[in-house]
Amino acid sequence: MAGSHEIAPEVHNGVSTLDEPSAAWGWHHIGRNATQISGWISVFILLGYNFGNHKGHVETIFLFVFAALIAIGLLWQLFEPKGKQVRTLTGHNKPVGHKEPDWNYLQATCTGPYAELSDSELRALNIEPSRVSHLRKLEA
C-alpha cells in the first residue's frame, strides 16, 4: 500500500479537527464582537420597520417584542463574566501534588466529612442512619 487513508488530527486554537472538522478553516466559533454588532444592527432594523404604511398594530407589537428579546440577549452576553471568572474551580488551579479524595468511598464508609453528619443530613443524602450506625462515631 502506498499510503494510509487515516485522517491525521490537527489542532487549531486548541480545537482538534477530529472533534470539529471545521476548526481548520475557522468556522467553528463566532466571536463576541461579531455577535454584538450583528445583533444590534438587527435590533435597529426591526425598530426601523415600524415606520411604514401598515395600519394595524399587530406588526408593531411583534417587531417591538422581537427587538426587545434580541436586545435583552445581547445585554446578557455583554455583561456576563468573560473567561475564567465563570469557571473558578477547575483542575487547573489545584496546588501541585493535590490528590482529590475518593468521595464515593468516604460516603460509603461514613468516614471523613461524612462521619460528622447528623441523622437528618444523612437522610438528605438518601442514607438511612440505622444502616450505617455501626460505621459512625456518635457522641454519647
The first five atom37 places (N, CA, C, CB, O) and aatype in JSON, in Angstrom:
{
  "aatype": [12, 0, 7, 15, 8, 6, 9, 0, 14, 6, 19, 8, 2, 7, 19, 15, 16, 10, 3, 6, 14, 15, 0, 0, 17, 7, 17, 8, 8, 9, 7, 1, 2, 0, 16, 5, 9, 15, 7, 17, 9, 15, 19, 13, 9, 10, 10, 7, 18, 2, 13, 7, 2, 8, 11, 7, 8, 19, 6, 16, 9, 13, 10, 13, 19, 13, 0, 0, 10, 9, 0, 9, 7, 10, 10, 17, 5, 10, 13, 6, 14, 11, 7, 11, 5, 19, 1, 16, 10, 16, 7, 8, 2, 11, 14, 19, 7, 8, 11, 6, 14, 3, 17, 2, 18, 10, 5, 0, 16, 4, 16, 7, 14, 18, 0, 6, 10, 15, 3, 15, 6, 10, 1, 0, 10, 2, 9, 6, 14, 15, 1, 19, 15, 8, 10, 1, 11, 10, 6, 0],
  "atom_mask": [
    [1, 1, 1, 1, 1],
    [1, 1, 1, 1, 1],
    [1, 1, 1, 0, 1],
    [1, 1, 1, 1, 1],
    [1, 1, 1, 1, 1],
    [1, 1, 1, 1, 1],
    [1, 1, 1, 1, 1],
    [1, 1, 1, 1, 1],
    [1, 1, 1, 1, 1],
    [1, 1, 1, 1, 1],
    [1, 1, 1, 1, 1],
    [1, 1, 1, 1, 1],
    [1, 1, 1, 1, 1],
    [1, 1, 1, 0, 1],
    [1, 1, 1, 1, 1],
    [1, 1, 1, 1, 1],
    [1, 1, 1, 1, 1],
    [1, 1, 1, 1, 1],
    [1, 1, 1, 1, 1],
    [1, 1, 1, 1, 1],
    [1, 1, 1, 1, 1],
    [1, 1, 1, 1, 1],
    [1, 1, 1, 1, 1],
    [1, 1, 1, 1, 1],
    [1, 1, 1, 1, 1],
    [1, 1, 1, 0, 1],
    [1, 1, 1, 1, 1],
    [1, 1, 1, 1, 1],
    [1, 1, 1, 1, 1],
    [1, 1, 1, 1, 1],
    [1, 1, 1, 0, 1],
    [1, 1, 1, 1, 1],
    [1, 1, 1, 1, 1],
    [1, 1, 1, 1, 1],
    [1, 1, 1, 1, 1],
    [1, 1, 1, 1, 1],
    [1, 1, 1, 1, 1],
    [1, 1, 1, 1, 1],
    [1, 1, 1, 0, 1],
    [1, 1, 1, 1, 1],
    [1, 1, 1, 1, 1],
    [1, 1, 1, 1, 1],
    [1, 1, 1, 1, 1],
    [1, 1, 1, 1, 1],
    [1, 1, 1, 1, 1],
    [1, 1, 1, 1, 1],
    [1, 1, 1, 1, 1],
    [1, 1, 1, 0, 1],
    [1, 1, 1, 1, 1],
    [1, 1, 1, 1, 1],
    [1, 1, 1, 1, 1],
    [1, 1, 1, 0, 1],
    [1, 1, 1, 1, 1],
    [1, 1, 1, 1, 1],
    [1, 1, 1, 1, 1],
    [1, 1, 1, 0, 1],
    [1, 1, 1, 1, 1],
    [1, 1, 1, 1, 1],
    [1, 1, 1, 1, 1],
    [1, 1, 1, 1, 1],
    [1, 1, 1, 1, 1],
    [1, 1, 1, 1, 1],
    [1, 1, 1, 1, 1],
    [1, 1, 1, 1, 1],
    [1, 1, 1, 1, 1],
    [1, 1, 1, 1, 1],
    [1, 1, 1, 1, 1],
    [1, 1, 1, 1, 1],
    [1, 1, 1, 1, 1],
    [1, 1, 1, 1, 1],
    [1, 1, 1, 1, 1],
    [1, 1, 1, 1, 1],
    [1, 1, 1, 0, 1],
    [1, 1, 1, 1, 1],
    [1, 1, 1, 1, 1],
    [1, 1, 1, 1, 1],
    [1, 1, 1, 1, 1],
    [1, 1, 1, 1, 1],
    [1, 1, 1, 1, 1],
    [1, 1, 1, 1, 1],
    [1, 1, 1, 1, 1],
    [1, 1, 1, 1, 1],
    [1, 1, 1, 0, 1],
    [1, 1, 1, 1, 1],
    [1, 1, 1, 1, 1],
    [1, 1, 1, 1, 1],
    [1, 1, 1, 1, 1],
    [1, 1, 1, 1, 1],
    [1, 1, 1, 1, 1],
    [1, 1, 1, 1, 1],
    [1, 1, 1, 0, 1],
    [1, 1, 1, 1, 1],
    [1, 1, 1, 1, 1],
    [1, 1, 1, 1, 1],
    [1, 1, 1, 1, 1],
    [1, 1, 1, 1, 1],
    [1, 1, 1, 0, 1],
    [1, 1, 1, 1, 1],
    [1, 1, 1, 1, 1],
    [1, 1, 1, 1, 1],
    [1, 1, 1, 1, 1],
    [1, 1, 1, 1, 1],
    [1, 1, 1, 1, 1],
    [1, 1, 1, 1, 1],
    [1, 1, 1, 1, 1],
    [1, 1, 1, 1, 1],
    [1, 1, 1, 1, 1],
    [1, 1, 1, 1, 1],
    [1, 1, 1, 1, 1],
    [1, 1, 1, 1, 1],
    [1, 1, 1, 1, 1],
    [1, 1, 1, 0, 1],
    [1, 1, 1, 1, 1],
    [1, 1, 1, 1, 1],
    [1, 1, 1, 1, 1],
    [1, 1, 1, 1, 1],
    [1, 1, 1, 1, 1],
    [1, 1, 1, 1, 1],
    [1, 1, 1, 1, 1],
    [1, 1, 1, 1, 1],
    [1, 1, 1, 1, 1],
    [1, 1, 1, 1, 1],
    [1, 1, 1, 1, 1],
    [1, 1, 1, 1, 1],
    [1, 1, 1, 1, 1],
    [1, 1, 1, 1, 1],
    [1, 1, 1, 1, 1],
    [1, 1, 1, 1, 1],
    [1, 1, 1, 1, 1],
    [1, 1, 1, 1, 1],
    [1, 1, 1, 1, 1],
    [1, 1, 1, 1, 1],
    [1, 1, 1, 1, 1],
    [1, 1, 1, 1, 1],
    [1, 1, 1, 1, 1],
    [1, 1, 1, 1, 1],
    [1, 1, 1, 1, 1],
    [1, 1, 1, 1, 1],
    [1, 1, 1, 1, 1],
    [1, 1, 1, 1, 1]
  ],
  "atom_positions": [
    [[0.83, -1.17, 0.0], [0.0, 0.0, 0.0], [0.88, 1.24, 0.0], [-0.95, 0.0, 1.2], [1.87, 1.33, 0.73]],
    [[0.51, 2.15, -0.81], [1.32, 3.35, -0.97], [1.14, 4.31, 0.19], [0.97, 4.04, -2.27], [2.11, 4.95, 0.6]],
    [[-0.05, 4.42, 0.73], [-0.27, 5.38, 1.8], [-1.48, 5.0, 2.63], [0.0, 0.0, 0.0], [-2.23, 4.09, 2.29]],
    [[-1.65, 5.7, 3.69], [-2.77, 5.44, 4.58], [-3.87, 6.46, 4.33], [-2.32, 5.46, 6.05], [-3.59, 7.62, 4.03]],
    [[-5.09, 6.02, 4.44], [-6.23, 6.91, 4.28], [-6.73, 7.42, 5.63], [-7.36, 6.2, 3.54], [-7.8, 8.01, 5.71]],
    [[-5.97, 7.21, 6.67], [-6.35, 7.66, 8.01], [-6.13, 9.17, 8.11], [-5.53, 6.91, 9.11], [-5.12, 9.7, 7.66]],
    [[-7.1, 9.85, 8.7], [-7.02, 11.3, 8.83], [-6.11, 11.66, 10.0], [-8.44, 11.92, 9.03], [-6.29, 11.19, 11.12]],
    [[-5.13, 12.49, 9.72], [-4.21, 12.94, 10.76], [-4.84, 14.13, 11.48], [-2.81, 13.31, 10.17], [-5.22, 15.11, 10.84]],
    [[-4.96, 14.07, 12.8], [-5.6, 15.18, 13.53], [-4.71, 16.42, 13.55], [-5.94, 14.75, 14.96], [-3.48, 16.32, 13.66]],
    [[-5.34, 17.56, 13.44], [-4.65, 18.84, 13.55], [-5.34, 19.63, 14.66], [-4.67, 19.63, 12.2], [-6.54, 19.46, 14.9]],
    [[-4.59, 20.49, 15.34], [-5.15, 21.31, 16.4], [-5.02, 22.78, 16.01], [-4.45, 21.03, 17.76], [-3.92, 23.26, 15.73]],
    [[-6.15, 23.48, 15.99], [-6.2, 24.9, 15.66], [-6.89, 25.64, 16.8], [-6.94, 25.15, 14.3], [-8.05, 25.38, 17.1]],
    [[-6.18, 26.56, 17.45], [-6.7, 27.33, 18.58], [-7.26, 26.43, 19.67], [-7.79, 28.29, 18.11], [-8.28, 26.75, 20.28]],
    [[-6.59, 25.33, 19.92], [-6.99, 24.43, 20.99], [-8.14, 23.5, 20.64], [0.0, 0.0, 0.0], [-8.65, 22.81, 21.53]],
    [[-8.58, 23.47, 19.39], [-9.69, 22.6, 18.96], [-9.16, 21.62, 17.93], [-10.88, 23.44, 18.38], [-8.56, 22.02, 16.93]],
    [[-9.37, 20.34, 18.18], [-8.89, 19.31, 17.27], [-9.84, 19.17, 16.09], [-8.74, 17.96, 18.0], [-11.05, 19.34, 16.23]],
    [[-9.27, 18.86, 14.91], [-10.12, 18.64, 13.73], [-10.87, 17.32, 13.83], [-9.28, 18.67, 12.45], [-11.8, 17.1, 13.06]],
    [[-10.49, 16.44, 14.76], [-11.27, 15.22, 14.98], [-12.57, 15.55, 15.7], [-10.46, 14.2, 15.78], [-13.6, 14.91, 15.46]],
    [[-12.54, 16.56, 16.59], [-13.75, 16.97, 17.31], [-14.64, 17.85, 16.43], [-13.38, 17.71, 18.58], [-15.85, 17.63, 16.35]],
    [[-14.04, 18.83, 15.79], [-14.77, 19.75, 14.92], [-13.99, 19.89, 13.62], [-14.98, 21.15, 15.61], [-12.98, 20.6, 13.58]],
    [[-14.44, 19.23, 12.56], [-13.69, 19.28, 11.3], [-13.54, 20.7, 10.75], [-14.36, 18.41, 10.28], [-12.59, 20.97, 10.01]],
    [[-14.45, 21.59, 11.09], [-14.38, 22.95, 10.56], [-13.37, 23.82, 11.3], [-15.74, 23.6, 10.62], [-13.2, 24.98, 10.94]],
    [[-12.7, 23.29, 12.3], [-11.74, 24.09, 13.07], [-10.57, 24.54, 12.2], [-11.23, 23.3, 14.27], [-9.96, 25.57, 12.47]],
    [[-10.24, 23.78, 11.18], [-9.1, 24.13, 10.33], [-9.35, 25.41, 9.54], [-8.79, 23.0, 9.38], [-8.4, 26.15, 9.28]],
    [[-10.59, 25.69, 9.17], [-10.84, 26.9, 8.39], [-11.6, 27.94, 9.17], [-11.59, 26.55, 7.16], [-12.09, 28.91, 8.59]],
    [[-11.73, 27.76, 10.5], [-12.15, 28.84, 11.37], [-13.63, 29.09, 11.51], [0.0, 0.0, 0.0], [-14.01, 30.14, 12.04]],
    [[-14.49, 28.19, 11.07], [-15.92, 28.44, 11.16], [-16.55, 27.81, 12.39], [-16.6, 27.95, 9.93], [-17.77, 27.74, 12.46]],
    [[-15.79, 27.34, 13.34], [-16.38, 26.68, 14.5], [-16.7, 27.65, 15.63], [-15.44, 25.62, 15.0], [-17.27, 27.23, 16.64]],
    [[-16.37, 28.91, 15.49], [-16.61, 29.86, 16.58], [-16.89, 31.24, 16.0], [-15.39, 29.91, 17.54], [-16.13, 31.74, 15.17]],
    [[-17.99, 31.84, 16.43], [-18.29, 33.22, 16.04], [-17.9, 34.09, 17.22], [-19.82, 33.41, 15.65], [-18.29, 33.82, 18.35]],
    [[-17.15, 35.12, 16.96], [-16.64, 35.98, 18.02], [-17.72, 36.78, 18.72], [0.0, 0.0, 0.0], [-18.81, 36.98, 18.2]],
    [[-17.38, 37.23, 19.91], [-18.31, 38.02, 20.73], [-18.64, 39.35, 20.06], [-17.72, 38.26, 22.13], [-19.79, 39.78, 20.06]],
    [[-17.63, 40.01, 19.48], [-17.86, 41.3, 18.82], [-18.76, 41.16, 17.6], [-16.53, 41.93, 18.42], [-19.63, 42.0, 17.37]],
    [[-18.56, 40.11, 16.81], [-19.4, 39.9, 15.63], [-20.85, 39.67, 16.03], [-18.89, 38.71, 14.81], [-21.76, 40.15, 15.36]],
    [[-21.06, 38.95, 17.12], [-22.42, 38.72, 17.6], [-23.06, 40.02, 18.06], [-22.43, 37.7, 18.76], [-24.22, 40.28, 17.76]],
    [[-22.3, 40.84, 18.79], [-22.85, 42.11, 19.28], [-23.18, 43.06, 18.13], [-21.85, 42.77, 20.24], [-24.25, 43.67, 18.12]],
    [[-22.28, 43.19, 17.17], [-22.5, 44.12, 16.06], [-23.7, 43.69, 15.22], [-21.24, 44.21, 15.17], [-24.58, 44.5, 14.93]],
    [[-23.74, 42.41, 14.84], [-24.86, 41.94, 14.01], [-26.17, 41.96, 14.79], [-24.57, 40.54, 13.48], [-27.22, 42.2, 14.2]],
    [[-26.13, 41.71, 16.08], [-27.34, 41.74, 16.9], [-27.92, 43.14, 17.01], [0.0, 0.0, 0.0], [-29.13, 43.32, 16.87]],
    [[-27.07, 44.12, 17.27], [-27.58, 45.5, 17.41], [-28.06, 46.03, 16.07], [-26.49, 46.41, 17.98], [-29.02, 46.8, 16.03]],
    [[-27.42, 45.65, 14.98], [-27.92, 46.04, 13.65], [-29.31, 45.45, 13.43], [-26.94, 45.57, 12.53], [-30.2, 46.11, 12.89]],
    [[-29.5, 44.2, 13.85], [-30.81, 43.56, 13.71], [-31.87, 44.27, 14.54], [-30.73, 42.09, 14.12], [-33.0, 44.44, 14.09]],
    [[-31.51, 44.69, 15.75], [-32.46, 45.41, 16.6], [-32.88, 46.71, 15.93], [-31.85, 45.7, 17.97], [-34.07, 47.03, 15.9]],
    [[-31.92, 47.47, 15.39], [-32.25, 48.75, 14.75], [-33.06, 48.54, 13.47], [-30.97, 49.52, 14.44], [-33.93, 49.36, 13.16]],
    [[-32.79, 47.48, 12.73], [-33.59, 47.19, 11.53], [-35.02, 46.85, 11.93], [-32.97, 46.03, 10.72], [-35.97, 47.33, 11.3]],
    [[-35.2, 46.03, 12.98], [-36.56, 45.69, 13.43], [-37.31, 46.93, 13.9], [-36.5, 44.66, 14.56], [-38.5, 47.08, 13.62]],
    [[-36.63, 47.81, 14.6], [-37.29, 49.04, 15.04], [-37.58, 49.96, 13.86], [-36.43, 49.76, 16.08], [-38.56, 50.7, 13.89]],
    [[-36.73, 49.94, 12.84], [-36.95, 50.76, 11.66], [-38.14, 50.31, 10.84], [0.0, 0.0, 0.0], [-38.74, 51.11, 10.12]],
    [[-38.49, 49.03, 10.93], [-39.66, 48.53, 10.21], [-40.97, 49.13, 10.73], [-39.72, 47.02, 10.3], [-42.0, 49.02, 10.06]],
    [[-40.96, 49.74, 11.89], [-42.18, 50.34, 12.43], [-42.61, 51.56, 11.64], [-41.98, 50.72, 13.89], [-43.78, 51.95, 11.69]],
    [[-41.7, 52.19, 10.92], [-42.03, 53.36, 10.13], [-42.39, 52.88, 8.72], [-40.85, 54.4, 10.1], [-41.51, 52.64, 7.89]],
    [[-43.68, 52.75, 8.48], [-44.12, 52.26, 7.18], [-45.58, 52.56, 6.98], [0.0, 0.0, 0.0], [-46.16, 53.41, 7.66]],
    [[-46.18, 51.86, 6.05], [-47.56, 52.14, 5.72], [-48.53, 51.12, 6.31], [-47.71, 52.19, 4.23], [-49.67, 51.04, 5.85]],
    [[-48.11, 50.35, 7.32], [-49.06, 49.4, 7.9], [-50.02, 50.12, 8.85], [-48.31, 48.27, 8.64], [-49.63, 51.04, 9.56]],
    [[-51.28, 49.67, 8.83], [-52.3, 50.34, 9.62], [-52.57, 49.64, 10.94], [-53.57, 50.44, 8.82], [-52.98, 50.29, 11.9]],
    [[-52.36, 48.35, 11.01], [-52.62, 47.6, 12.25], [-51.44, 47.69, 13.19], [0.0, 0.0, 0.0], [-50.33, 48.09, 12.81]],
    [[-51.69, 47.32, 14.43], [-50.63, 47.38, 15.43], [-50.08, 46.01, 15.81], [-51.13, 48.07, 16.67], [-49.22, 45.9, 16.68]],
    [[-50.58, 44.95, 15.16], [-50.07, 43.61, 15.42], [-48.6, 43.53, 15.01], [-50.91, 42.54, 14.67], [-47.78, 42.97, 15.73]],
    [[-48.29, 44.1, 13.84], [-46.91, 44.09, 13.38], [-46.0, 44.86, 14.33], [-46.81, 44.68, 11.98], [-44.88, 44.45, 14.61]],
    [[-46.51, 45.99, 14.81], [-45.73, 46.82, 15.73], [-45.41, 46.06, 17.01], [-46.48, 48.12, 16.06], [-44.28, 46.12, 17.5]],
    [[-46.4, 45.36, 17.54], [-46.18, 44.58, 18.77], [-45.11, 43.52, 18.54], [-47.5, 43.92, 19.26], [-44.18, 43.38, 19.34]],
    [[-45.24, 42.77, 17.45], [-44.26, 41.71, 17.18], [-42.86, 42.29, 16.95], [-44.69, 40.89, 15.97], [-41.88, 41.72, 17.42]],
    [[-42.76, 43.39, 16.23], [-41.45, 43.98, 15.98], [-40.79, 44.44, 17.28], [-41.58, 45.16, 15.01], [-39.6, 44.22, 17.48]],
    [[-41.57, 45.09, 18.16], [-41.01, 45.53, 19.44], [-40.63, 44.35, 20.32], [-42.01, 46.43, 20.17], [-39.59, 44.38, 20.98]],
    [[-41.45, 43.31, 20.34], [-41.15, 42.14, 21.17], [-39.87, 41.46, 20.69], [-42.33, 41.13, 21.15], [-38.99, 41.13, 21.5]],
    [[-39.76, 41.24, 19.37], [-38.54, 40.59, 18.86], [-37.31, 41.45, 19.08], [-38.7, 40.29, 17.37], [-36.24, 40.94, 19.43]],
    [[-37.43, 42.75, 18.87], [-36.3, 43.65, 19.1], [-35.9, 43.64, 20.58], [-36.64, 45.08, 18.65], [-34.71, 43.65, 20.9]],
    [[-36.89, 43.63, 21.47], [-36.59, 43.61, 22.91], [-35.92, 42.31, 23.32], [-37.87, 43.81, 23.73], [-34.97, 42.32, 24.11]],
    [[-36.39, 41.18, 22.79], [-35.77, 39.89, 23.13], [-34.32, 39.83, 22.65], [-36.57, 38.74, 22.51], [-33.44, 39.36, 23.38]],
    [[-34.08, 40.29, 21.44], [-32.7, 40.29, 20.94], [-31.83, 41.23, 21.77], [-32.67, 40.71, 19.45], [-30.69, 40.9, 22.09]],
    [[-32.36, 42.41, 22.14], [-31.59, 43.37, 22.93], [-31.28, 42.81, 24.32], [-32.36, 44.7, 23.05], [-30.18, 43.0, 24.83]],
    [[-32.25, 42.12, 24.93], [-32.01, 41.51, 26.25], [-30.92, 40.45, 26.15], [-33.31, 40.87, 26.82], [-30.03, 40.38, 27.01]],
    [[-30.98, 39.63, 25.1], [-29.93, 38.61, 24.91], [-28.56, 39.22, 24.69], [0.0, 0.0, 0.0], [-27.55, 38.71, 25.19]],
    [[-28.5, 40.31, 23.94], [-27.22, 40.98, 23.7], [-26.67, 41.62, 24.96], [-27.37, 42.04, 22.6], [-25.47, 41.55, 25.23]],
    [[-27.55, 42.24, 25.75], [-27.09, 42.83, 27.01], [-26.64, 41.75, 27.99], [-28.2, 43.67, 27.64], [-25.68, 41.94, 28.73]],
    [[-27.34, 40.62, 27.98], [-26.96, 39.49, 28.84], [-25.55, 39.03, 28.46], [-27.98, 38.31, 28.71], [-24.7, 38.83, 29.33]],
    [[-25.31, 38.86, 27.16], [-23.98, 38.42, 26.71], [-22.93, 39.48, 26.99], [-24.01, 38.09, 25.23], [-21.78, 39.16, 27.31]],
    [[-23.3, 40.76, 26.87], [-22.33, 41.84, 27.05], [-21.85, 41.94, 28.49], [-22.94, 43.16, 26.63], [-20.67, 42.22, 28.72]],
    [[-22.74, 41.72, 29.45], [-22.39, 41.92, 30.85], [-22.07, 40.65, 31.61], [-23.48, 42.62, 31.53], [-21.84, 40.7, 32.82]],
    [[-22.06, 39.49, 30.94], [-21.69, 38.27, 31.66], [-20.17, 38.24, 31.85], [-22.17, 37.01, 30.89], [-19.44, 38.83, 31.06]],
    [[-19.7, 37.57, 32.9], [-18.25, 37.49, 33.11], [-17.58, 36.75, 31.95], [-17.94, 36.78, 34.44], [-18.14, 35.81, 31.39]],
    [[-16.4, 37.19, 31.6], [-15.68, 36.6, 30.48], [-14.62, 35.62, 30.99], [-15.03, 37.7, 29.63], [-13.97, 35.86, 32.01]],
    [[-14.46, 34.54, 30.28], [-13.36, 33.61, 30.51], [-13.42, 32.89, 31.83], [0.0, 0.0, 0.0], [-14.43, 32.28, 32.16]],
    [[-12.35, 32.94, 32.57], [-12.19, 32.11, 33.75], [-12.91, 32.64, 34.97], [-10.74, 31.97, 34.06], [-12.92, 31.98, 36.01]],
    [[-13.52, 33.81, 34.88], [-14.3, 34.3, 36.01], [-15.52, 33.42, 36.23], [-14.73, 35.75, 35.78], [-16.03, 33.33, 37.35]],
    [[-15.99, 32.77, 35.18], [-17.16, 31.91, 35.3], [-16.76, 30.58, 35.93], [-17.81, 31.69, 33.92], [-17.45, 30.07, 36.82]],
    [[-15.65, 30.02, 35.49], [-15.22, 28.7, 35.95], [-14.0, 28.88, 36.86], [-14.89, 27.76, 34.75], [-12.86, 28.89, 36.39]],
    [[-14.24, 29.01, 38.15], [-13.11, 29.24, 39.05], [-12.59, 27.94, 39.65], [-13.51, 30.19, 40.15], [-11.41, 27.87, 40.0]],
    [[-13.41, 26.93, 39.8], [-12.97, 25.69, 40.41], [-12.73, 24.66, 39.31], [-14.01, 25.17, 41.45], [-13.67, 24.0, 38.85]],
    [[-11.49, 24.52, 38.9], [-11.14, 23.56, 37.86], [-9.93, 22.77, 38.32], [-10.87, 24.26, 36.51], [-9.33, 23.07, 39.35]],
    [[-9.58, 21.78, 37.54], [-8.39, 21.01, 37.83], [-7.11, 21.79, 37.61], [0.0, 0.0, 0.0], [-6.04, 21.37, 38.05]],
    [[-7.21, 22.93, 36.94], [-6.02, 23.71, 36.62], [-5.55, 24.57, 37.79], [-6.28, 24.58, 35.42], [-4.37, 24.94, 37.84]],
    [[-6.43, 24.9, 38.73], [-5.99, 25.77, 39.81], [-5.83, 25.01, 41.13], [-6.98, 26.89, 40.0], [-5.96, 25.6, 42.2]],
    [[-5.54, 23.73, 41.05], [-5.24, 22.94, 42.24], [-3.74, 23.07, 42.54], [-5.64, 21.44, 42.04], [-2.94, 23.21, 41.61]],
    [[-3.36, 23.01, 43.81], [-1.93, 23.07, 44.13], [-1.19, 21.83, 43.59], [-1.73, 23.18, 45.64], [-1.8, 20.78, 43.37]],
    [[0.08, 21.98, 43.39], [0.89, 20.88, 42.89], [0.87, 19.75, 43.9], [2.35, 21.35, 42.6], [1.06, 19.97, 45.1]],
    [[0.64, 18.55, 43.43], [0.61, 17.39, 44.3], [-0.76, 17.14, 44.94], [0.0, 0.0, 0.0], [-0.89, 16.23, 45.76]],
    [[-1.77, 17.91, 44.57], [-3.1, 17.73, 45.15], [-3.7, 16.41, 44.68], [-4.02, 18.9, 44.77], [-3.67, 16.08, 43.5]],
    [[-4.25, 15.67, 45.63], [-4.92, 14.41, 45.3], [-6.35, 14.52, 45.77], [-4.19, 13.18, 45.96], [-6.61, 14.68, 46.96]],
    [[-7.29, 14.42, 44.84], [-8.72, 14.54, 45.14], [-9.16, 13.33, 45.97], [-9.56, 14.65, 43.83], [-8.86, 12.2, 45.61]],
    [[-9.88, 13.56, 47.09], [-10.36, 12.43, 47.89], [-11.35, 11.58, 47.09], [-11.02, 12.93, 49.19], [-12.02, 12.07, 46.18]],
    [[-11.43, 10.32, 47.45], [-12.41, 9.42, 46.84], [-13.73, 9.6, 47.58], [-11.93, 7.92, 46.89], [-14.0, 8.92, 48.57]],
    [[-14.54, 10.54, 47.09], [-15.77, 10.91, 47.79], [-16.76, 9.76, 47.87], [-16.42, 12.09, 47.11], [-17.5, 9.66, 48.84]],
    [[-16.79, 8.9, 46.85], [-17.69, 7.75, 46.88], [-17.33, 6.81, 48.02], [-17.64, 7.0, 45.55], [-18.22, 6.33, 48.74]],
    [[-16.04, 6.54, 48.2], [-15.6, 5.66, 49.28], [-15.88, 6.29, 50.64], [-14.1, 5.34, 49.14], [-16.35, 5.61, 51.56]],
    [[-15.6, 7.59, 50.77], [-15.85, 8.26, 52.05], [-17.33, 8.24, 52.41], [-15.34, 9.71, 52.0], [-17.68, 8.08, 53.58]],
    [[-18.2, 8.4, 51.43], [-19.63, 8.37, 51.71], [-20.09, 6.96, 52.05], [-20.41, 8.91, 50.51], [-20.92, 6.78, 52.95]],
    [[-19.57, 5.96, 51.34], [-19.99, 4.58, 51.58], [-19.54, 4.08, 52.94], [-19.45, 3.68, 50.5], [-20.23, 3.27, 53.56]],
    [[-18.38, 4.54, 53.42], [-17.86, 4.08, 54.71], [-18.13, 5.05, 55.84], [-16.39, 3.83, 54.6], [-17.72, 4.81, 56.98]],
    [[-18.82, 6.17, 55.54], [-19.13, 7.2, 56.56], [-17.87, 7.65, 57.28], [-20.15, 6.66, 57.58], [-17.85, 7.75, 58.51]],
    [[-16.84, 7.93, 56.53], [-15.61, 8.46, 57.11], [-15.39, 9.85, 56.56], [-14.39, 7.53, 56.8], [-16.12, 10.32, 55.69]],
    [[-14.37, 10.51, 57.07], [-14.07, 11.87, 56.62], [-15.18, 12.83, 57.01], [0.0, 0.0, 0.0], [-15.68, 12.76, 58.13]],
    [[-15.59, 13.7, 56.12], [-16.64, 14.67, 56.46], [-18.01, 14.02, 56.66], [-16.73, 15.7, 55.37], [-18.88, 14.62, 57.28]],
    [[-18.19, 12.8, 56.15], [-19.48, 12.12, 56.3], [-19.67, 11.52, 57.69], [-19.62, 11.04, 55.26], [-20.78, 11.18, 58.08]],
    [[-18.58, 11.39, 58.45], [-18.68, 10.8, 59.79], [-19.36, 11.75, 60.76], [-17.29, 10.44, 60.32], [-19.91, 11.31, 61.77]],
    [[-19.35, 13.04, 60.49], [-19.89, 14.02, 61.42], [-21.3, 14.47, 61.06], [-18.99, 15.21, 61.49], [-21.81, 15.41, 61.67]],
    [[-21.95, 13.85, 60.09], [-23.28, 14.27, 59.68], [-24.34, 13.79, 60.66], [-23.59, 13.75, 58.29], [-24.23, 12.71, 61.24]],
    [[-25.36, 14.61, 60.84], [-26.48, 14.22, 61.71], [-27.4, 13.27, 60.95], [-27.27, 15.48, 62.21], [-27.23, 13.04, 59.75]],
    [[-28.39, 12.72, 61.67], [-29.32, 11.79, 61.04], [-30.11, 12.46, 59.91], [-30.28, 11.22, 62.07], [-30.33, 11.85, 58.87]],
    [[-30.53, 13.7, 60.12], [-31.3, 14.38, 59.09], [-30.43, 14.69, 57.87], [-31.91, 15.67, 59.65], [-30.92, 14.65, 56.74]],
    [[-29.16, 15.0, 58.07], [-28.25, 15.25, 56.94], [-27.98, 13.97, 56.16], [-26.93, 15.86, 57.44], [-27.85, 14.0, 54.94]],
    [[-27.89, 12.84, 56.88], [-27.72, 11.56, 56.18], [-28.96, 11.22, 55.36], [-27.43, 10.43, 57.19], [-28.86, 10.75, 54.23]],
    [[-30.14, 11.47, 55.94], [-31.38, 11.21, 55.2], [-31.47, 12.11, 53.96], [-32.6, 11.42, 56.11], [-32.03, 11.7, 52.94]],
    [[-30.94, 13.32, 54.04], [-30.94, 14.21, 52.88], [-30.07, 13.65, 51.75], [-30.44, 15.61, 53.28], [-30.3, 13.95, 50.58]],
    [[-29.09, 12.83, 52.1], [-28.24, 12.17, 51.11], [-28.78, 10.78, 50.73], [-26.81, 12.06, 51.64], [-28.09, 10.0, 50.08]],
    [[-30.03, 10.48, 51.16], [-30.67, 9.18, 50.92], [-29.91, 8.03, 51.57], [-30.8, 8.93, 49.43], [-29.81, 6.94, 51.0]],
    [[-29.37, 8.29, 52.75], [-28.7, 7.25, 53.53], [-29.5, 7.06, 54.8], [-27.2, 7.64, 53.84], [-29.69, 8.01, 55.57]],
    [[-29.97, 5.86, 55.03], [-30.73, 5.59, 56.25], [-29.72, 5.46, 57.41], [-31.6, 4.28, 56.1], [-28.83, 4.62, 57.35]],
    [[-29.85, 6.28, 58.47], [-28.87, 6.27, 59.56], [-28.76, 4.92, 60.28], [-29.23, 7.32, 60.57], [-27.68, 4.58, 60.77]],
    [[-29.84, 4.15, 60.34], [-29.76, 2.86, 61.02], [-28.89, 1.87, 60.26], [-31.16, 2.28, 61.21], [-28.31, 0.97, 60.87]],
    [[-28.78, 2.02, 58.95], [-27.97, 1.1, 58.15], [-26.48, 1.37, 58.3], [-28.36, 1.18, 56.69], [-25.66, 0.49, 58.04]],
    [[-26.11, 2.59, 58.71], [-24.69, 2.92, 58.81], [-24.31, 3.28, 60.25], [-24.35, 4.08, 57.88], [-23.26, 3.89, 60.48]],
    [[-25.14, 2.92, 61.19], [-24.85, 3.28, 62.6], [-23.57, 2.62, 63.1], [-26.02, 2.89, 63.51], [-22.87, 3.2, 63.93]],
    [[-23.25, 1.44, 62.61], [-22.02, 0.76, 63.05], [-20.77, 1.43, 62.48], [-22.05, -0.71, 62.63], [-19.67, 1.18, 62.98]],
    [[-20.91, 2.26, 61.46], [-19.77, 2.93, 60.86], [-19.52, 4.32, 61.46], [-19.97, 3.05, 59.38], [-18.43, 4.87, 61.31]],
    [[-20.51, 4.86, 62.13], [-20.44, 6.24, 62.61], [-19.91, 6.31, 64.02], [-21.8, 6.9, 62.54], [-20.08, 5.38, 64.81]],
    [[-19.25, 7.43, 64.33], [-18.79, 7.71, 65.68], [-19.77, 8.7, 66.28], [-17.33, 8.27, 65.69], [-19.66, 9.9, 66.02]],
    [[-20.69, 8.25, 67.07], [-21.66, 9.13, 67.7], [-21.21, 9.43, 69.13], [-23.07, 8.49, 67.68], [-20.73, 8.56, 69.85]],
    [[-21.38, 10.68, 69.5], [-21.04, 11.05, 70.86], [-22.18, 10.65, 71.79], [-20.77, 12.57, 70.97], [-23.35, 10.85, 71.48]],
    [[-21.82, 10.09, 72.9], [-22.84, 9.6, 73.85], [-23.39, 10.74, 74.68], [-22.26, 8.52, 74.76], [-24.26, 10.53, 75.53]]
  ]
}
